Amino acid sequence: MDPVKDKLVRRTAMVASVTAAYFLLTADYGAQPNALDPDMGGEEVTECPIRSLK
């Protein structure tokens, strides 16, 4: 295959793969958050249990 065509095919395949991955990660599955949403439910900070042992 011509090197220019080969380069074009490789770049097109790479862009298509990245685009497909982006759409799969951000797909709307309903009320569930998707992979790119920030984690808003972080763990709660609790008191150190060692203090209560004194």
C-alpha distance matrix in Angstrom:
0.0 3.8 6.3 8.5 6.9 6.3 9.9 11.1 10.4 12.1 14.9 15.5 15.8 18.1 20.2 20.5 21.7 24.2 25.5 26.0 27.8 30.0 31.1 31.8 33.9 35.8 36.3 39.9 41.5 45.0 47.6 45.8 44.3 40.5 38.8 38.7 42.4 44.6 47.0 50.3 52.4 52.6 55.0 58.6 60.3 63.3 66.2 66.2 68.0 69.5 71.7 73.4 74.3 76.7
3.8 0.0 3.8 5.5 5.3 6.1 8.7 10.0 10.5 12.3 14.3 15.3 16.5 18.4 20.1 21.0 22.5 24.5 25.7 26.8 28.6 30.4 31.6 32.8 34.7 36.3 37.1 40.6 42.5 45.9 48.4 46.7 44.9 41.2 39.4 38.9 42.6 44.7 47.3 50.5 52.8 52.9 55.4 59.0 60.6 63.7 66.6 66.6 68.7 70.0 72.2 74.0 75.0 77.2
6.3 3.8 0.0 3.8 5.5 4.9 6.1 8.6 9.8 10.5 12.3 14.1 15.3 16.4 18.3 19.8 21.0 22.6 24.2 25.6 27.0 28.6 30.3 31.5 33.0 34.7 35.8 39.5 41.5 44.8 47.1 45.2 43.2 39.4 37.4 36.8 40.5 42.4 44.9 48.2 50.5 50.4 52.9 56.4 57.9 61.0 63.8 63.7 65.9 67.1 69.2 71.1 72.1 74.3
8.5 5.5 3.8 0.0 3.8 5.4 5.2 6.3 8.7 10.0 10.7 12.3 14.3 15.5 16.6 18.3 20.0 21.3 22.5 24.3 25.9 27.1 28.7 30.3 31.8 33.1 34.3 37.8 40.1 43.3 45.6 43.9 41.8 38.1 36.3 35.4 39.0 41.0 43.7 46.8 49.4 49.4 52.1 55.5 57.1 60.3 63.2 63.3 65.6 67.0 68.9 70.8 72.0 74.1
6.9 5.3 5.5 3.8 0.0 3.8 5.4 5.0 6.1 8.6 9.9 10.4 12.2 14.2 15.3 16.2 18.2 20.0 20.9 22.2 24.2 25.7 26.8 28.3 30.2 31.5 32.3 35.8 37.9 41.2 43.7 42.1 40.3 36.6 35.0 34.4 38.0 40.2 42.9 46.1 48.5 48.8 51.5 54.9 56.7 59.9 62.9 63.1 65.3 66.8 68.8 70.5 71.7 74.0
6.3 6.1 4.9 5.4 3.8 0.0 3.8 5.4 5.1 6.2 8.6 9.9 10.6 12.3 14.3 15.3 16.5 18.5 20.0 21.0 22.6 24.4 25.8 26.9 28.7 30.4 31.3 35.0 36.8 40.2 42.6 40.8 39.0 35.2 33.3 32.9 36.6 38.8 41.2 44.5 46.7 46.9 49.4 52.9 54.6 57.7 60.6 60.7 62.7 64.2 66.3 68.0 69.1 71.4
9.9 8.7 6.1 5.2 5.4 3.8 0.0 3.8 5.5 5.1 6.2 8.5 9.9 10.6 12.3 14.1 15.4 16.6 18.3 19.9 21.2 22.6 24.4 25.8 27.1 28.7 30.0 33.7 35.8 39.0 41.2 39.3 37.2 33.5 31.5 30.7 34.4 36.3 39.0 42.2 44.6 44.6 47.2 50.6 52.2 55.4 58.2 58.4 60.6 62.0 64.0 65.8 67.0 69.1
11.1 10.0 8.6 6.3 5.0 5.4 3.8 0.0 3.8 5.5 5.2 6.0 8.5 9.9 10.6 12.1 14.1 15.5 16.3 18.1 20.0 21.1 22.5 24.1 25.8 27.0 28.1 31.6 33.9 37.0 39.4 37.8 35.8 32.1 30.5 29.7 33.2 35.4 38.2 41.3 43.8 44.1 46.9 50.3 52.1 55.3 58.3 58.7 60.9 62.5 64.4 66.1 67.4 69.7
10.4 10.5 9.8 8.7 6.1 5.1 5.5 3.8 0.0 3.8 5.5 5.1 6.1 8.6 10.0 10.4 12.2 14.3 15.3 16.3 18.3 20.0 21.1 22.3 24.3 25.8 26.5 30.1 32.0 35.4 37.9 36.2 34.5 30.8 29.2 28.8 32.4 34.8 37.4 40.6 42.8 43.3 45.9 49.5 51.4 54.5 57.6 57.9 59.9 61.6 63.6 65.2 66.5 68.9
12.1 12.3 10.5 10.0 8.6 6.2 5.1 5.5 3.8 0.0 3.8 5.5 5.2 6.2 8.7 9.9 10.6 12.4 14.2 15.3 16.6 18.4 20.1 21.1 22.6 24.5 25.6 29.3 31.1 34.5 36.8 34.8 32.9 29.1 27.1 26.8 30.5 32.6 35.1 38.4 40.5 40.7 43.3 46.8 48.6 51.7 54.6 54.8 56.9 58.4 60.5 62.1 63.3 65.6
14.9 14.3 12.3 10.7 9.9 8.6 6.2 5.2 5.5 3.8 0.0 3.8 5.4 5.0 6.1 8.5 9.8 10.6 12.2 14.1 15.4 16.5 18.4 19.9 21.2 22.6 24.0 27.6 29.8 33.0 35.1 33.3 31.2 27.5 25.6 24.8 28.4 30.5 33.2 36.3 38.7 39.0 41.7 45.1 46.9 50.1 53.1 53.5 55.7 57.3 59.2 60.9 62.2 64.5
15.5 15.3 14.1 12.3 10.4 9.9 8.5 6.0 5.1 5.5 3.8 0.0 3.8 5.4 5.2 6.1 8.6 10.0 10.5 12.1 14.2 15.4 16.5 18.2 20.0 21.2 22.1 25.6 27.8 31.0 33.4 31.8 30.0 26.3 24.9 24.3 27.8 30.3 33.0 36.0 38.4 39.0 41.9 45.3 47.3 50.6 53.7 54.2 56.4 58.2 60.1 61.6 63.0 65.4
15.8 16.5 15.3 14.3 12.2 10.6 9.9 8.5 6.1 5.2 5.4 3.8 0.0 3.8 5.5 5.1 6.1 8.7 9.8 10.4 12.2 14.2 15.4 16.3 18.3 20.0 20.8 24.4 26.2 29.6 32.0 30.2 28.6 24.8 23.2 23.1 26.7 29.3 31.7 34.9 37.0 37.5 40.2 43.7 45.8 48.9 52.0 52.5 54.4 56.3 58.3 59.7 61.0 63.5
18.1 18.4 16.4 15.5 14.2 12.3 10.6 9.9 8.6 6.2 5.0 5.4 3.8 0.0 3.8 5.4 5.1 6.3 8.6 9.9 10.7 12.4 14.4 15.4 16.6 18.5 19.9 23.6 25.5 28.8 30.9 28.8 26.8 23.0 21.0 20.6 24.3 26.5 29.0 32.3 34.5 34.8 37.4 40.9 42.8 45.9 49.0 49.4 51.4 53.2 55.1 56.7 58.0 60.4
20.2 20.1 18.3 16.6 15.3 14.3 12.3 10.6 10.0 8.7 6.1 5.2 5.5 3.8 0.0 3.8 5.4 5.2 6.1 8.5 9.9 10.6 12.3 14.2 15.4 16.6 18.0 21.6 23.9 27.0 29.1 27.4 25.3 21.6 20.0 19.2 22.7 25.1 27.8 30.9 33.3 33.9 36.8 40.2 42.2 45.5 48.6 49.3 51.5 53.4 55.1 56.6 58.2 60.5
20.5 21.0 19.8 18.3 16.2 15.3 14.1 12.1 10.4 9.9 8.5 6.1 5.1 5.4 3.8 0.0 3.8 5.5 5.1 6.0 8.5 9.9 10.6 12.1 14.2 15.4 16.1 19.7 21.8 25.0 27.5 25.9 24.2 20.6 19.4 19.1 22.6 25.4 27.9 31.0 33.2 34.1 36.9 40.4 42.7 45.8 49.1 49.8 51.8 53.9 55.7 57.0 58.6 61.1
21.7 22.5 21.0 20.0 18.2 16.5 15.4 14.1 12.2 10.6 9.8 8.6 6.1 5.1 5.4 3.8 0.0 3.8 5.5 5.2 6.1 8.6 10.0 10.5 12.2 14.3 15.2 19.0 20.7 24.1 26.3 24.3 22.6 18.8 17.2 17.3 21.0 23.6 25.8 29.1 31.1 31.7 34.4 37.9 40.1 43.2 46.4 47.0 48.9 50.9 52.8 54.1 55.5 58.1
24.2 24.5 22.6 21.3 20.0 18.5 16.6 15.5 14.3 12.4 10.6 10.0 8.7 6.3 5.2 5.5 3.8 0.0 3.8 5.5 5.1 6.2 8.7 9.9 10.6 12.3 14.1 17.8 19.8 23.0 24.8 22.8 20.6 16.9 15.0 14.5 18.2 20.6 23.1 26.3 28.5 29.1 31.9 35.3 37.5 40.6 43.8 44.5 46.6 48.6 50.4 51.8 53.3 55.8
25.5 25.7 24.2 22.5 20.9 20.0 18.3 16.3 15.3 14.2 12.2 10.5 9.8 8.6 6.1 5.1 5.5 3.8 0.0 3.8 5.5 5.1 6.3 8.6 10.0 10.7 12.0 15.5 17.9 21.0 23.1 21.5 19.6 16.0 15.0 14.3 17.6 20.5 23.2 26.1 28.5 29.5 32.5 35.9 38.2 41.5 44.8 45.8 47.9 50.1 51.7 52.9 54.7 57.2
26.0 26.8 25.6 24.3 22.2 21.0 19.9 18.1 16.3 15.3 14.1 12.1 10.4 9.9 8.5 6.0 5.2 5.5 3.8 0.0 3.8 5.4 5.2 6.1 8.6 10.0 10.3 14.0 15.9 19.2 21.6 20.0 18.6 14.9 14.2 14.5 17.8 20.9 23.2 26.1 28.1 29.3 32.1 35.6 38.1 41.2 44.6 45.5 47.3 49.7 51.4 52.5 54.1 56.8
27.8 28.6 27.0 25.9 24.2 22.6 21.2 20.0 18.3 16.6 15.4 14.2 12.2 10.7 9.9 8.5 6.1 5.1 5.5 3.8 0.0 3.8 5.5 5.1 6.1 8.6 9.9 13.6 15.1 18.5 20.4 18.2 16.5 12.7 11.2 11.7 15.3 18.1 20.1 23.3 25.2 26.1 28.8 32.3 34.7 37.8 41.1 41.9 43.8 46.0 47.9 48.9 50.5 53.2
30.0 30.4 28.6 27.1 25.7 24.4 22.6 21.1 20.0 18.4 16.5 15.4 14.2 12.4 10.6 9.9 8.6 6.2 5.1 5.4 3.8 0.0 3.8 5.5 5.2 6.2 8.4 11.9 14.2 17.1 18.8 16.9 14.7 11.0 9.9 9.4 12.7 15.7 18.2 21.1 23.4 24.5 27.5 30.9 33.3 36.5 39.9 41.0 43.0 45.4 46.9 48.1 49.9 52.4
31.1 31.6 30.3 28.7 26.8 25.8 24.4 22.5 21.1 20.1 18.4 16.5 15.4 14.4 12.3 10.6 10.0 8.7 6.3 5.2 5.5 3.8 0.0 3.8 5.5 5.2 5.7 9.3 11.7 14.7 16.9 15.6 14.1 10.6 10.8 10.8 13.5 17.0 19.4 21.9 24.1 25.7 28.7 32.0 34.8 37.9 41.4 42.7 44.6 47.1 48.6 49.5 51.4 54.1
31.8 32.8 31.5 30.3 28.3 26.9 25.8 24.1 22.3 21.1 19.9 18.2 16.3 15.4 14.2 12.1 10.5 9.9 8.6 6.1 5.1 5.5 3.8 0.0 3.8 5.6 5.3 9.0 10.2 13.7 15.9 14.0 12.9 9.4 9.3 10.7 13.4 16.8 18.6 21.4 23.0 24.5 27.3 30.7 33.5 36.4 39.9 41.1 42.7 45.3 47.0 47.7 49.5 52.3
33.9 34.7 33.0 31.8 30.2 28.7 27.1 25.8 24.3 22.6 21.2 20.0 18.3 16.6 15.4 14.2 12.2 10.6 10.0 8.6 6.1 5.2 5.5 3.8 0.0 3.8 5.7 8.9 10.2 13.3 14.7 12.3 10.4 6.6 5.7 7.0 9.9 13.1 14.9 17.9 19.6 21.0 23.8 27.2 29.9 32.9 36.4 37.5 39.3 41.9 43.5 44.3 46.2 48.9
35.8 36.3 34.7 33.1 31.5 30.4 28.7 27.0 25.8 24.5 22.6 21.2 20.0 18.5 16.6 15.4 14.3 12.3 10.7 10.0 8.6 6.2 5.2 5.6 3.8 0.0 3.8 6.4 8.8 11.3 12.7 11.1 9.0 5.7 6.6 6.6 8.6 12.3 14.6 16.9 19.0 20.9 24.0 27.1 30.0 33.1 36.7 38.2 40.1 42.8 44.1 44.9 47.0 49.6
36.3 37.1 35.8 34.3 32.3 31.3 30.0 28.1 26.5 25.6 24.0 22.1 20.8 19.9 18.0 16.1 15.2 14.1 12.0 10.3 9.9 8.4 5.7 5.3 5.7 3.8 0.0 3.8 6.1 9.0 11.4 10.4 9.7 7.1 9.0 10.0 11.4 15.1 17.0 19.0 20.7 23.0 25.9 29.0 32.1 35.0 38.7 40.3 41.9 44.8 46.2 46.7 48.8 51.5
39.9 40.6 39.5 37.8 35.8 35.0 33.7 31.6 30.1 29.3 27.6 25.6 24.4 23.6 21.6 19.7 19.0 17.8 15.5 14.0 13.6 11.9 9.3 9.0 8.9 6.4 3.8 0.0 3.8 5.6 8.1 8.1 8.3 7.2 10.4 11.4 11.5 15.2 16.7 18.1 19.6 22.4 25.3 28.1 31.4 34.2 37.9 39.8 41.4 44.4 45.6 45.9 48.2 51.0
41.5 42.5 41.5 40.1 37.9 36.8 35.8 33.9 32.0 31.1 29.8 27.8 26.2 25.5 23.9 21.8 20.7 19.8 17.9 15.9 15.1 14.2 11.7 10.2 10.2 8.8 6.1 3.8 0.0 3.8 6.7 6.3 7.9 7.6 10.8 12.8 12.7 16.1 16.8 18.2 19.0 21.8 24.4 27.2 30.6 33.1 36.9 38.7 39.9 43.1 44.4 44.5 46.6 49.6
45.0 45.9 44.8 43.3 41.2 40.2 39.0 37.0 35.4 34.5 33.0 31.0 29.6 28.8 27.0 25.0 24.1 23.0 21.0 19.2 18.5 17.1 14.7 13.7 13.3 11.3 9.0 5.6 3.8 0.0 3.8 5.5 8.0 9.2 12.9 14.5 13.3 16.4 16.9 17.5 18.2 21.5 24.0 26.4 30.0 32.4 36.2 38.3 39.5 42.8 43.9 43.8 46.2 49.0
47.6 48.4 47.1 45.6 43.7 42.6 41.2 39.4 37.9 36.8 35.1 33.4 32.0 30.9 29.1 27.5 26.3 24.8 23.1 21.6 20.4 18.8 16.9 15.9 14.7 12.7 11.4 8.1 6.7 3.8 0.0 3.8 6.5 9.1 12.8 14.1 12.1 14.6 14.5 14.6 15.0 18.5 21.0 23.1 26.8 29.1 32.8 35.1 36.4 39.8 40.7 40.5 43.0 45.8
45.8 46.7 45.2 43.9 42.1 40.8 39.3 37.8 36.2 34.8 33.3 31.8 30.2 28.8 27.4 25.9 24.3 22.8 21.5 20.0 18.2 16.9 15.6 14.0 12.3 11.1 10.4 8.1 6.3 5.5 3.8 0.0 3.8 6.4 9.7 11.7 10.0 12.4 12.0 12.9 13.1 16.2 18.6 21.2 24.7 27.1 30.9 32.9 34.1 37.4 38.6 38.5 40.8 43.7
44.3 44.9 43.2 41.8 40.3 39.0 37.2 35.8 34.5 32.9 31.2 30.0 28.6 26.8 25.3 24.2 22.6 20.6 19.6 18.6 16.5 14.7 14.1 12.9 10.4 9.0 9.7 8.3 7.9 8.0 6.5 3.8 0.0 3.8 6.8 8.1 6.2 8.8 9.0 10.3 11.4 14.1 17.0 19.8 23.1 25.9 29.6 31.5 33.1 36.2 37.3 37.6 40.0 42.7
40.5 41.2 39.4 38.1 36.6 35.2 33.5 32.1 30.8 29.1 27.5 26.3 24.8 23.0 21.6 20.6 18.8 16.9 16.0 14.9 12.7 11.0 10.6 9.4 6.6 5.7 7.1 7.2 7.6 9.2 9.1 6.4 3.8 0.0 3.8 5.6 5.7 9.0 10.1 12.4 13.8 15.9 18.9 22.0 25.1 28.0 31.6 33.2 35.0 37.8 39.1 39.7 41.8 44.5
38.8 39.4 37.4 36.3 35.0 33.3 31.5 30.5 29.2 27.1 25.6 24.9 23.2 21.0 20.0 19.4 17.2 15.0 15.0 14.2 11.2 9.9 10.8 9.3 5.7 6.6 9.0 10.4 10.8 12.9 12.8 9.7 6.8 3.8 0.0 3.8 5.7 8.3 9.4 12.5 14.0 15.3 18.1 21.5 24.2 27.2 30.7 32.0 33.8 36.4 37.9 38.7 40.7 43.3
38.7 38.9 36.8 35.4 34.4 32.9 30.7 29.7 28.8 26.8 24.8 24.3 23.1 20.6 19.2 19.1 17.3 14.5 14.3 14.5 11.7 9.4 10.8 10.7 7.0 6.6 10.0 11.4 12.8 14.5 14.1 11.7 8.1 5.6 3.8 0.0 3.8 6.4 8.9 11.8 14.2 15.3 18.6 21.7 24.2 27.5 30.9 32.3 34.5 37.0 38.2 39.3 41.4 43.8
42.4 42.6 40.5 39.0 38.0 36.6 34.4 33.2 32.4 30.5 28.4 27.8 26.7 24.3 22.7 22.6 21.0 18.2 17.6 17.8 15.3 12.7 13.5 13.4 9.9 8.6 11.4 11.5 12.7 13.3 12.1 10.0 6.2 5.7 5.7 3.8 0.0 3.8 6.4 8.5 11.2 12.9 16.4 19.2 21.9 25.2 28.7 30.5 32.7 35.4 36.3 37.3 39.6 42.0
44.6 44.7 42.4 41.0 40.2 38.8 36.3 35.4 34.8 32.6 30.5 30.3 29.3 26.5 25.1 25.4 23.6 20.6 20.5 20.9 18.1 15.7 17.0 16.8 13.1 12.3 15.1 15.2 16.1 16.4 14.6 12.4 8.8 9.0 8.3 6.4 3.8 0.0 3.8 5.9 9.0 9.9 13.5 16.2 18.7 22.1 25.5 27.2 29.7 32.2 33.1 34.2 36.6 38.8
47.0 47.3 44.9 43.7 42.9 41.2 39.0 38.2 37.4 35.1 33.2 33.0 31.7 29.0 27.8 27.9 25.8 23.1 23.2 23.2 20.1 18.2 19.4 18.6 14.9 14.6 17.0 16.7 16.8 16.9 14.5 12.0 9.0 10.1 9.4 8.9 6.4 3.8 0.0 3.8 5.7 6.5 10.0 12.9 15.6 18.8 22.3 24.0 26.3 29.0 29.9 30.8 33.2 35.5
50.3 50.5 48.2 46.8 46.1 44.5 42.2 41.3 40.6 38.4 36.3 36.0 34.9 32.3 30.9 31.0 29.1 26.3 26.1 26.1 23.3 21.1 21.9 21.4 17.9 16.9 19.0 18.1 18.2 17.5 14.6 12.9 10.3 12.4 12.5 11.8 8.5 5.9 3.8 0.0 3.8 5.7 9.4 11.3 14.2 17.5 20.9 23.2 25.5 28.4 28.9 29.6 32.3 34.5
52.4 52.8 50.5 49.4 48.5 46.7 44.6 43.8 42.8 40.5 38.7 38.4 37.0 34.5 33.3 33.2 31.1 28.5 28.5 28.1 25.2 23.4 24.1 23.0 19.6 19.0 20.7 19.6 19.0 18.2 15.0 13.1 11.4 13.8 14.0 14.2 11.2 9.0 5.7 3.8 0.0 3.8 6.6 8.6 12.0 14.9 18.5 20.8 22.7 25.8 26.4 26.9 29.5 31.9
52.6 52.9 50.4 49.4 48.8 46.9 44.6 44.1 43.3 40.7 39.0 39.0 37.5 34.8 33.9 34.1 31.7 29.1 29.5 29.3 26.1 24.5 25.7 24.5 21.0 20.9 23.0 22.4 21.8 21.5 18.5 16.2 14.1 15.9 15.3 15.3 12.9 9.9 6.5 5.7 3.8 0.0 3.7 6.4 9.2 12.4 15.9 17.8 20.0 22.8 23.6 24.4 26.9 29.2
55.0 55.4 52.9 52.1 51.5 49.4 47.2 46.9 45.9 43.3 41.7 41.9 40.2 37.4 36.8 36.9 34.4 31.9 32.5 32.1 28.8 27.5 28.7 27.3 23.8 24.0 25.9 25.3 24.4 24.0 21.0 18.6 17.0 18.9 18.1 18.6 16.4 13.5 10.0 9.4 6.6 3.7 0.0 3.8 6.5 9.1 12.7 14.5 16.4 19.4 20.3 20.9 23.3 25.8
58.6 59.0 56.4 55.5 54.9 52.9 50.6 50.3 49.5 46.8 45.1 45.3 43.7 40.9 40.2 40.4 37.9 35.3 35.9 35.6 32.3 30.9 32.0 30.7 27.2 27.1 29.0 28.1 27.2 26.4 23.1 21.2 19.8 22.0 21.5 21.7 19.2 16.2 12.9 11.3 8.6 6.4 3.8 0.0 3.8 6.3 9.9 12.4 14.4 17.5 17.9 18.3 21.1 23.4
60.3 60.6 57.9 57.1 56.7 54.6 52.2 52.1 51.4 48.6 46.9 47.3 45.8 42.8 42.2 42.7 40.1 37.5 38.2 38.1 34.7 33.3 34.8 33.5 29.9 30.0 32.1 31.4 30.6 30.0 26.8 24.7 23.1 25.1 24.2 24.2 21.9 18.7 15.6 14.2 12.0 9.2 6.5 3.8 0.0 3.8 6.8 9.2 11.8 14.6 14.7 15.7 18.5 20.4
63.3 63.7 61.0 60.3 59.9 57.7 55.4 55.3 54.5 51.7 50.1 50.6 48.9 45.9 45.5 45.8 43.2 40.6 41.5 41.2 37.8 36.5 37.9 36.4 32.9 33.1 35.0 34.2 33.1 32.4 29.1 27.1 25.9 28.0 27.2 27.5 25.2 22.1 18.8 17.5 14.9 12.4 9.1 6.3 3.8 0.0 3.8 6.4 8.4 11.6 11.7 12.1 15.0 17.1
66.2 66.6 63.8 63.2 62.9 60.6 58.2 58.3 57.6 54.6 53.1 53.7 52.0 49.0 48.6 49.1 46.4 43.8 44.8 44.6 41.1 39.9 41.4 39.9 36.4 36.7 38.7 37.9 36.9 36.2 32.8 30.9 29.6 31.6 30.7 30.9 28.7 25.5 22.3 20.9 18.5 15.9 12.7 9.9 6.8 3.8 0.0 3.8 6.1 8.7 8.1 9.0 12.0 13.7
66.2 66.6 63.7 63.3 63.1 60.7 58.4 58.7 57.9 54.8 53.5 54.2 52.5 49.4 49.3 49.8 47.0 44.5 45.8 45.5 41.9 41.0 42.7 41.1 37.5 38.2 40.3 39.8 38.7 38.3 35.1 32.9 31.5 33.2 32.0 32.3 30.5 27.2 24.0 23.2 20.8 17.8 14.5 12.4 9.2 6.4 3.8 0.0 3.8 5.5 6.0 7.7 9.8 11.6
68.0 68.7 65.9 65.6 65.3 62.7 60.6 60.9 59.9 56.9 55.7 56.4 54.4 51.4 51.5 51.8 48.9 46.6 47.9 47.3 43.8 43.0 44.6 42.7 39.3 40.1 41.9 41.4 39.9 39.5 36.4 34.1 33.1 35.0 33.8 34.5 32.7 29.7 26.3 25.5 22.7 20.0 16.4 14.4 11.8 8.4 6.1 3.8 0.0 3.8 5.4 5.4 6.9 9.7
69.5 70.0 67.1 67.0 66.8 64.2 62.0 62.5 61.6 58.4 57.3 58.2 56.3 53.2 53.4 53.9 50.9 48.6 50.1 49.7 46.0 45.4 47.1 45.3 41.9 42.8 44.8 44.4 43.1 42.8 39.8 37.4 36.2 37.8 36.4 37.0 35.4 32.2 29.0 28.4 25.8 22.8 19.4 17.5 14.6 11.6 8.7 5.5 3.8 0.0 3.8 5.4 5.3 7.3
71.7 72.2 69.2 68.9 68.8 66.3 64.0 64.4 63.6 60.5 59.2 60.1 58.3 55.1 55.1 55.7 52.8 50.4 51.7 51.4 47.9 46.9 48.6 47.0 43.5 44.1 46.2 45.6 44.4 43.9 40.7 38.6 37.3 39.1 37.9 38.2 36.3 33.1 29.9 28.9 26.4 23.6 20.3 17.9 14.7 11.7 8.1 6.0 5.4 3.8 0.0 3.8 5.4 5.9
73.4 74.0 71.1 70.8 70.5 68.0 65.8 66.1 65.2 62.1 60.9 61.6 59.7 56.7 56.6 57.0 54.1 51.8 52.9 52.5 48.9 48.1 49.5 47.7 44.3 44.9 46.7 45.9 44.5 43.8 40.5 38.5 37.6 39.7 38.7 39.3 37.3 34.2 30.8 29.6 26.9 24.4 20.9 18.3 15.7 12.1 9.0 7.7 5.4 5.4 3.8 0.0 3.8 5.6
74.3 75.0 72.1 72.0 71.7 69.1 67.0 67.4 66.5 63.3 62.2 63.0 61.0 58.0 58.2 58.6 55.5 53.3 54.7 54.1 50.5 49.9 51.4 49.5 46.2 47.0 48.8 48.2 46.6 46.2 43.0 40.8 40.0 41.8 40.7 41.4 39.6 36.6 33.2 32.3 29.5 26.9 23.3 21.1 18.5 15.0 12.0 9.8 6.9 5.3 5.4 3.8 0.0 3.8
76.7 77.2 74.3 74.1 74.0 71.4 69.1 69.7 68.9 65.6 64.5 65.4 63.5 60.4 60.5 61.1 58.1 55.8 57.2 56.8 53.2 52.4 54.1 52.3 48.9 49.6 51.5 51.0 49.6 49.0 45.8 43.7 42.7 44.5 43.3 43.8 42.0 38.8 35.5 34.5 31.9 29.2 25.8 23.4 20.4 17.1 13.7 11.6 9.7 7.3 5.9 5.6 3.8 0.0
